[in-house]
Amino acid sequence: MKFGMRKPSIKRSVKARTTGKAKRAIKKKVIPGYGKKGMGWLKNPKKAAYNKVYKKTTFSFWDLFK
């Protein structure tokens, strides 16, 4: 488990910003439960627990400027 600052990735940052609104809308219509709050706990509880702890124990480089 990582503690502290996450290493910034330009590639992932660009990918997150360019994934289209239309693509997410289509996935939401096709896949039941896509984008719904709490679905991670139903689908993969172990990963959801890890992600919750990871989010609380790490921070972004950009959080330093907020």
Buried (B, 14 or more C-beta within 10 A) or exposed (E): EEEEEBEEEEEEEEEEEEEEEEEEEEEEEEEEEEEEEEBBEEEEEEEBEEEEEEEEEBBEEEEEEE
